[in-house]
Amino acid sequence: MLSYQNFILRRNLSLTSFNGLRTLFGQMAQRVGEPNLLLTEDVLSTLTVRPPQIEEKFTLLVSEQFSGLMVATQRLEEVSWEDPEDKLYQVGLTFAPEAIAAFLTQLSTFLKDHPLAEQTFQQASQILRPNDANLQSDFTLSLLDIITEESKKNSSPDPIYPFVSVCQPVHEALKQQVEQERLLNQVTTQIRDSLELPEILETAVEQVRNFLQADRLLIYQFQQPLSSVKHLEIAENDILNFYEMAAKQELHPEESNLTIPENDNQLEQDFEQEVSDRKIWGRVTYEARASDEIPSVLGFSEEERCFLFVPNCREKYRKGFTLAVKDIETAYTFHPCILNLMRQNQVRAKLVVPILIQEQLWGLLIAHQCFEPRQWQDNEKKFLSHIAEHLAIAIYQAQLYAEVQQQKHTLEKRVIDRTQELHDAMLLAQSANRAKTEFLATMSHELRTPLTCVIGLSATLLRWSFGQLSQKQRDYLQSIHDNGEHLLELINDILELSQLEAGKTVLNISEFSLSQLAHQEMTNLKQKASQRGVELAVAIRLDSQQDRFLADDRRVRQILYNLLSNGIKFTPQGGRVILRVWREGNRAVLQVEDTGIGIPEHQKHLLFQKFQQLDSSYHRQYEGTGLGLALTKQLVELHGGRIEVNSTVGVGSIFTVWLPKQQYLATEKLSHELSSSYTKEETLINLKFPAGRIVVIENHEETATLICEILTAAGFQVVWLLEASTAMKQIEILQPVIVILDLQLSGNNGKEIVEQIRSLPGMQDVKILALTNKVSSDNLVLGANNYLLKPILPQSLLHKIQLLMANNIDE
């Protein structure tokens, strides 16, 4: 700071006199002509922090003919209210070359990042000399006029405000403050009530411009957030390095009206290309103008790259810097590129505040005065900063909303994609399920057909063998027969489960005795339980009316068999399995309780899954495919019932099944009555049939042989025909009572064959038994009276023949 002792004039001046003295300096600059250096404190306005060593205001003129320096400090204690005209300044004035040179040295220190300024100050210091006497005299006379006018003003009585209260300035200040608060509240309300960012910004820009009485107000938006200023700092450092290199080589930018030698152009070109690759541009996106006479800058972009030559230009805004420029002509003396840019866009004064979002520079809010300088007041700076803060909230709110919408769109797309994937997966699963069903149907024919011979012929040998068999031979035959039946059970379970899952299973409803069914299953499993040392018990709580029940007795037997077998399998030696049967209204309740190993709570969800046993440690001890309980649950649900389990590890398990009563069918009642006339223990030789001729149409030799052996032993006359196409004439001649027809005869349609047989003379009432691999109501639709599943069991075959022969009743 320069001491006022070095100044020839030290006195207090009003704002009017101070401005008059400034105008006098400007007039002297015009008189001396070019070259000259005329500076004010505006040259420091672009600095982030104002140097405390420099007085608040100054005016400096340096030329070869006349040089002078005026510095002024505002005296706040003299101000009674916020009226600019009442400001007093302590003014110092000097013409001494030494004092002016010292001030230039101070300015050079503060503007050290501006090589052009440093060079200009050095040149100005070199031309400092005593002033021209005539010019000094004229300046002094004008100065005396200003001081004299100031003295008259100070000696006059207190001014009288006509028709205006002395509180008028205070009233105007309060009115302005209220208007600011109203406008801020209006902008805040609009931001809260709307998510339409363009509408918010357009309205705010127009209202703020009108309040500030600015010629133009605009929003400058950067094209991308400056999340990092590292590259920008690198670019700025490169610029400074370039100027330092240029200064060492006595080179100067074009703006100094000096030319760069041709052999050094490549240095500048290389630098400019490097900076160009790193630059971050923006543009004016919103604008409000006081009139159409003011040129529009909407859409303007920094094509000149002028601001890259301003040290820390964007970084200082990111830190919240507010730029107030009273006059661009003095503020940008050392920034010719920016000065020309401002002139081109009709800017004389400007106020710039940053718009910061999450501590990142989004853009700038800029007020322009286009035709004359303007001293921006502190309350105007604060007001514009508050507006920028509220606009930042609106922009951030809009960004969040856009992100939410984008996330919503992304999620919707993902849902659509996922739905399509699930749909495709469902189609693949359905295709795989169909392929599985078709495979199992094919394999059933291929697997069950050989079993027909294994089971059927072994049973035939055991019961109708000619000649004496040794006990060992009978044991071997019995082993073959039993293992064949066991294998058939496994295949049937798989096929049954597959048919159930495919929804192709049809219940064969009949009336039966619950107690008799329960006792039969207990009898069937008695030997198995005895071998494992497990006690079987049954408790039936049914009266005579409750005992009769309508359901698919074969599948109810299968349910009981699976539950009892499961209990026997997992009950250790010395344990007990109890079967309980009772009725609850129209529902039959079947309950199997065992004292087995129990089921852990965390493994109960695996109980009714296919191919699952509860613990791998059981696999070697307990045989089984893991299909029993899965099939049981499917059969229970096929009847419309439910199954529950309660179990305690080490104590045992209780399986309870509720089966609702099914619809009654008369033909199924008759089927049950006929089938109950014998049991599994009865030998087939004891069954008596009336004489009759049976024709078998089957192209599989082993199956046909088995059927012929069984029926011949039962007293029938059997004729075996290979081809259906050549059998019609023979059937017409033989006039059989029953025709056994394989529906899977290659190259033939089962329905057509049935119709051909019935169309033969005298064959309208012939009974037709269809041989098939699967249970379906379609088998009866084909025109057959009944059907028989493969592989053929002797008991099943004779049972079906008995049904067809008895009283000529079609089933």
GULO-51062 format. One line per 3 residues: number of its first residue (from 0); for each residue x, y, z of C-alpha. Coordinates in steps of 0.5 Angstrom, whole numbers, plus 500, padded with zeros to 3 digits. Each point is the difference from the previous one (the first is absolute). Layout:
// GULO-51062
NUM	X,Y,Z | ...;
***
This chain:
// GULO-51062
0	500,500,500 | 503,507,498 | 500,505,506;
3	496,506,499 | 506,504,502 | 503,499,493;
6	494,503,497 | 499,508,499 | 493,500,501;
9	496,497,506 | 493,502,502 | 493,497,500;
12	495,500,494 | 493,498,499 | 498,495,494;
15	498,505,496 | 507,504,500 | 504,493,500;
18	496,498,494 | 502,507,497 | 507,499,501;
21	500,494,497 | 497,503,494 | 506,505,500;
24	505,494,499 | 496,497,494 | 500,507,497;
27	507,501,501 | 501,493,497 | 497,502,494;
30	504,507,499 | 507,496,501 | 497,495,494;
33	503,493,499 | 504,497,503 | 498,500,507;
36	498,496,506 | 493,501,503 | 498,496,506;
39	495,499,505 | 499,495,506 | 496,496,495;
42	506,497,497 | 500,496,506 | 493,498,500;
45	501,493,497 | 505,498,506 | 497,495,504;
48	502,504,507 | 501,507,500 | 507,502,502;
51	500,504,507 | 506,504,498 | 496,504,495;
54	495,505,501 | 493,499,499 | 500,505,494;
57	505,503,496 | 501,503,493 | 507,500,497;
60	503,504,493 | 507,499,498 | 502,503,493;
63	506,504,498 | 497,506,501 | 496,500,506;
66	499,494,506 | 496,500,506 | 497,496,505;
69	494,501,504 | 498,495,506 | 494,500,504;
72	497,496,506 | 493,501,502 | 499,503,507;
75	494,495,503 | 499,504,506 | 498,506,497;
78	494,496,496 | 493,501,504 | 496,496,495;
81	501,496,494 | 500,506,495 | 506,499,495;
84	500,508,499 | 501,501,508 | 507,495,499;
87	506,504,502 | 507,498,498 | 507,501,503;
90	504,502,493 | 507,501,499 | 503,503,494;
93	508,499,497 | 503,502,494 | 507,497,502;
96	503,495,496 | 503,496,505 | 494,500,504;
99	496,498,493 | 506,495,499 | 499,496,507;
102	493,500,498 | 501,496,494 | 505,496,503;
105	494,498,505 | 495,499,494 | 505,495,497;
108	501,496,506 | 492,499,500 | 500,499,492;
111	506,495,500 | 496,495,496 | 499,505,495;
114	506,500,496 | 497,506,495 | 499,504,507;
117	507,499,502 | 503,502,494 | 495,506,499;
120	502,502,507 | 507,500,499 | 499,504,493;
123	496,505,504 | 505,501,506 | 506,501,495;
126	496,506,497 | 498,503,507 | 503,508,500;
129	498,506,503 | 494,503,497 | 499,505,494;
132	499,507,504 | 494,502,495 | 497,493,501;
135	501,501,508 | 497,507,500 | 494,498,497;
138	499,494,504 | 501,504,506 | 495,505,498;
141	495,495,499 | 501,497,507 | 500,507,503;
144	493,500,497 | 498,494,503 | 502,501,507;
147	497,507,500 | 493,497,498 | 501,495,505;
150	502,506,505 | 493,503,498 | 496,494,501;
153	503,499,507 | 499,507,503 | 493,501,497;
156	494,498,505 | 497,493,501 | 497,499,493;
159	492,500,500 | 496,494,497 | 494,503,497;
162	494,496,501 | 505,494,502 | 501,498,507;
165	507,499,503 | 498,493,500 | 499,499,493;
168	507,496,499 | 498,495,506 | 493,499,497;
171	503,498,493 | 505,496,503 | 495,496,504;
174	495,500,494 | 506,497,495 | 501,494,506;
177	493,498,500 | 500,500,493 | 506,495,500;
180	497,496,505 | 493,500,496 | 504,498,493;
183	504,494,504 | 494,497,503 | 496,500,493;
186	506,497,497 | 500,495,506 | 493,498,499;
189	500,499,493 | 506,495,501 | 496,496,505;
192	494,500,496 | 503,498,493 | 505,495,497;
195	500,504,494 | 507,503,500 | 500,504,493;
198	493,503,503 | 504,502,507 | 506,503,497;
201	497,504,494 | 495,503,506 | 506,501,505;
204	504,503,494 | 495,505,498 | 498,502,507;
207	507,501,503 | 502,504,494 | 494,505,501;
210	501,500,508 | 508,502,498 | 498,505,495;
213	505,497,496 | 500,500,492 | 501,493,499;
216	500,494,505 | 503,493,498 | 502,493,502;
219	506,497,497 | 500,492,501 | 506,496,499;
222	499,494,496 | 503,495,505 | 501,501,507;
225	507,501,503 | 501,495,505 | 507,501,499;
228	504,506,499 | 507,496,499 | 500,500,492;
231	498,508,500 | 505,502,505 | 505,496,496;
234	498,504,494 | 500,506,503 | 507,499,503;
237	502,498,492 | 497,507,498 | 505,503,505;
240	506,496,499 | 499,502,492 | 500,508,502;
243	506,499,504 | 503,496,495 | 498,506,495;
246	502,505,505 | 507,497,500 | 501,500,493;
249	497,508,500 | 493,497,496 | 493,503,502;
252	493,498,498 | 497,503,495 | 495,504,504;
255	507,504,502 | 500,502,493 | 507,497,499;
258	501,494,495 | 503,493,501 | 506,499,496;
261	498,494,495 | 505,495,502 | 496,500,507;
264	493,499,497 | 501,492,501 | 501,501,508;
267	493,504,500 | 496,495,496 | 503,494,504;
270	498,503,506 | 493,503,497 | 498,493,498;
273	502,497,507 | 495,505,503 | 495,499,495;
276	500,492,502 | 499,502,507 | 495,506,500;
279	493,499,503 | 495,505,496 | 493,502,502;
282	494,505,497 | 495,505,502 | 494,496,501;
285	495,505,503 | 499,507,499 | 496,506,502;
288	501,507,497 | 497,507,502 | 498,502,492;
291	501,497,493 | 506,505,499 | 504,496,505;
294	504,495,495 | 498,493,502 | 506,495,502;
297	495,494,501 | 504,494,498 | 507,503,500;
300	506,496,501 | 507,501,502 | 503,499,493;
303	506,505,502 | 503,496,506 | 501,507,503;
306	498,498,507 | 506,494,500 | 505,506,500;
309	496,502,507 | 504,497,506 | 496,495,504;
312	494,503,496 | 495,494,501 | 503,497,506;
315	499,507,504 | 492,500,498 | 500,492,503;
318	502,503,506 | 495,505,500 | 503,506,498;
321	496,506,498 | 502,505,494 | 498,507,500;
324	503,504,494 | 498,508,500 | 503,501,493;
327	503,495,496 | 504,505,496 | 504,501,507;
330	499,493,503 | 503,496,493 | 506,505,499;
333	504,494,500 | 495,495,497 | 500,502,493;
336	496,494,497 | 495,501,506 | 499,507,499;
339	499,499,492 | 495,495,502 | 496,504,504;
342	500,506,495 | 497,495,495 | 494,498,504;
345	499,507,503 | 502,499,507 | 503,506,504;
348	499,498,507 | 498,493,503 | 498,496,506;
351	502,492,500 | 498,495,506 | 501,493,499;
354	495,494,500 | 503,495,504 | 497,493,501;
357	503,495,505 | 506,504,500 | 501,500,493;
360	499,506,495 | 494,499,495 | 500,507,497;
363	500,507,502 | 494,505,501 | 502,507,497;
366	497,507,500 | 502,505,494 | 500,507,500;
369	501,502,492 | 501,507,499 | 503,503,506;
372	504,498,506 | 497,498,506 | 502,500,508;
375	497,493,502 | 498,501,507 | 501,495,506;
378	493,498,501 | 499,499,492 | 506,495,501;
381	497,496,506 | 493,500,496 | 503,497,494;
384	504,495,504 | 493,498,503 | 497,499,494;
387	505,496,497 | 500,495,506 | 492,499,499;
390	501,499,493 | 505,495,502 | 495,496,504;
393	495,500,494 | 506,497,496 | 502,495,505;
396	492,498,501 | 499,500,492 | 507,495,499;
399	497,496,506 | 493,499,497 | 504,499,493;
402	504,494,503 | 494,497,503 | 496,501,494;
405	506,496,496 | 501,495,506 | 492,499,499;
408	501,499,492 | 506,496,502 | 496,495,505;
411	494,500,495 | 505,498,494 | 503,495,505;
414	493,497,502 | 498,499,493 | 506,497,498;
417	500,495,506 | 493,499,499 | 502,498,493;
420	505,496,503 | 495,496,504 | 495,499,495;
423	506,497,496 | 502,496,505 | 493,498,502;
426	499,498,492 | 507,496,501 | 497,497,506;
429	494,498,497 | 504,497,494 | 504,496,505;
432	494,498,503 | 497,497,494 | 506,497,498;
435	501,497,507 | 493,497,499 | 501,498,493;
438	506,496,502 | 497,497,506 | 494,498,496;
441	505,497,495 | 504,497,505 | 494,497,504;
444	499,496,494 | 507,497,499 | 501,499,507;
447	493,497,502 | 500,495,494 | 506,496,502;
450	497,500,507 | 494,497,498 | 503,494,498;
453	505,500,506 | 494,501,505 | 494,496,496;
456	504,494,498 | 503,499,507 | 494,500,503;
459	497,495,495 | 506,496,501 | 498,500,508;
462	493,499,499 | 499,495,494 | 506,497,499;
465	500,493,497 | 504,495,503 | 504,500,507;
468	504,507,502 | 505,499,505 | 500,505,506;
471	506,503,498 | 497,501,493 | 494,503,503;
474	504,505,505 | 504,502,493 | 493,501,497;
477	497,504,506 | 507,505,500 | 499,501,493;
480	493,502,501 | 500,504,506 | 506,504,497;
483	496,501,494 | 494,503,504 | 505,504,504;
486	503,503,493 | 493,501,498 | 498,504,506;
489	506,505,499 | 498,501,492 | 493,501,502;
492	501,505,505 | 504,504,496 | 495,499,494;
495	494,502,505 | 504,506,503 | 501,502,493;
498	493,500,498 | 498,503,506 | 504,506,499;
501	498,500,492 | 493,501,503 | 498,493,495;
504	498,496,506 | 493,498,501 | 497,497,506;
507	496,493,500 | 495,501,505 | 497,495,503;
510	496,498,507 | 504,496,505 | 501,498,507;
513	505,504,504 | 501,495,505 | 501,494,495;
516	505,505,496 | 504,501,507 | 500,493,502;
519	503,498,493 | 505,505,500 | 503,498,507;
522	499,492,498 | 505,502,494 | 505,503,504;
525	500,496,506 | 506,495,497 | 504,507,498;
528	499,502,507 | 501,494,504 | 507,499,496;
531	502,507,503 | 497,498,507 | 495,506,500;
534	493,499,503 | 494,502,495 | 493,502,504;
537	494,502,497 | 494,504,503 | 494,502,496;
540	494,504,503 | 495,499,495 | 493,497,500;
543	496,497,495 | 498,506,496 | 506,504,501;
546	504,494,497 | 498,500,493 | 504,506,496;
549	500,502,493 | 507,502,497 | 505,496,496;
552	502,494,504 | 506,498,496 | 503,507,501;
555	498,500,508 | 503,494,501 | 506,503,497;
558	500,506,505 | 499,495,505 | 506,495,498;
561	505,506,499 | 498,503,507 | 501,493,503;
564	506,498,496 | 503,507,502 | 499,499,508;
567	503,492,500 | 506,503,496 | 502,505,505;
570	498,497,506 | 505,496,504 | 499,493,502;
573	496,499,506 | 496,506,498 | 492,501,498;
576	496,502,494 | 493,502,501 | 494,501,495;
579	494,504,502 | 494,501,496 | 494,504,501;
582	495,504,497 | 499,508,501 | 493,501,496;
585	501,499,493 | 508,499,501 | 504,494,501;
588	506,501,505 | 506,495,499 | 505,501,505;
591	507,496,501 | 504,501,506 | 507,497,501;
594	505,500,506 | 506,501,495 | 506,505,499;
597	495,506,499 | 501,506,495 | 504,506,502;
600	497,507,500 | 504,503,495 | 499,494,495;
603	493,499,500 | 499,505,493 | 504,494,497;
606	495,495,502 | 495,500,494 | 506,502,494;
609	502,495,495 | 506,495,501 | 501,503,507;
612	502,497,506 | 501,504,506 | 508,498,502;
615	505,498,495 | 502,495,506 | 494,496,499;
618	501,498,493 | 504,494,502 | 496,498,505;
621	493,501,497 | 498,498,493 | 496,504,495;
624	499,505,495 | 497,506,504 | 494,500,496;
627	495,497,505 | 498,506,504 | 500,504,494;
630	495,495,496 | 496,500,506 | 499,507,501;
633	498,501,492 | 495,494,501 | 497,503,506;
636	499,507,497 | 497,496,494 | 495,498,504;
639	499,508,503 | 503,498,506 | 506,502,505;
642	505,497,503 | 504,502,507 | 506,498,504;
645	502,501,507 | 507,497,502 | 505,500,506;
648	507,498,499 | 501,493,504 | 493,499,501;
651	496,499,494 | 495,503,495 | 493,501,498;
654	497,500,493 | 493,502,499 | 496,500,494;
657	493,503,499 | 496,497,494 | 494,503,498;
660	494,496,497 | 500,499,492 | 494,500,496;
663	497,493,499 | 500,496,494 | 495,494,499;
666	505,496,495 | 506,501,505 | 496,497,505;
669	498,494,496 | 508,500,498 | 501,500,508;
672	495,494,501 | 503,496,495 | 508,501,502;
675	498,499,507 | 498,493,499 | 507,498,500;
678	507,502,504 | 507,500,498 | 501,493,504;
681	495,496,496 | 503,496,494 | 498,502,493;
684	498,492,499 | 494,501,505 | 497,505,496;
687	494,497,495 | 499,503,493 | 494,498,495;
690	503,497,494 | 501,505,494 | 505,502,495;
693	505,506,501 | 504,503,494 | 506,504,502;
696	503,505,495 | 507,501,502 | 506,501,496;
699	505,499,506 | 501,492,501 | 502,500,507;
702	494,504,502 | 496,496,496 | 503,493,503;
705	498,503,507 | 493,501,498 | 499,494,497;
708	503,496,505 | 496,503,506 | 493,500,496;
711	501,493,498 | 502,498,507 | 493,503,502;
714	496,496,495 | 500,505,494 | 501,498,493;
717	505,505,497 | 502,502,493 | 506,505,499;
720	500,504,494 | 506,505,498 | 497,505,496;
723	494,504,500 | 499,501,493 | 500,493,498;
726	496,498,506 | 493,502,499 | 498,494,495;
729	502,495,506 | 496,504,505 | 494,499,496;
732	501,493,499 | 502,499,508 | 495,504,503;
735	503,501,506 | 497,502,507 | 506,505,501;
738	505,503,496 | 507,503,504 | 503,505,495;
741	506,504,501 | 499,507,499 | 508,501,498;
744	500,496,494 | 504,503,495 | 497,503,494;
747	493,500,503 | 495,504,503 | 497,497,506;
750	493,503,499 | 500,498,493 | 501,493,502;
753	495,500,505 | 495,503,495 | 502,494,495;
756	499,495,505 | 493,502,502 | 498,501,493;
759	501,493,498 | 493,495,500 | 498,498,507;
762	506,504,503 | 496,506,503 | 500,498,507;
765	507,497,500 | 504,502,506 | 506,503,499;
768	506,501,505 | 505,505,498 | 508,499,502;
771	503,507,501 | 506,503,504 | 497,505,503;
774	493,502,504 | 496,505,496 | 492,501,499;
777	502,500,493 | 501,492,500 | 492,500,501;
780	499,505,495 | 503,496,495 | 494,495,500;
783	503,494,505 | 496,498,506 | 506,500,504;
786	508,500,500 | 505,497,504 | 507,503,501;
789	507,497,498 | 503,496,503 | 495,495,500;
792	499,497,507 | 496,493,500 | 495,503,506;
795	499,506,496 | 499,496,493 | 495,495,503;
798	496,506,504 | 499,504,494 | 498,494,496;
801	495,498,506 | 497,507,500 | 499,500,492;
804	497,493,501 | 495,501,506 | 493,501,498;
807	502,504,493 | 501,506,504 | 504,506,496;
810	505,503,505;
***
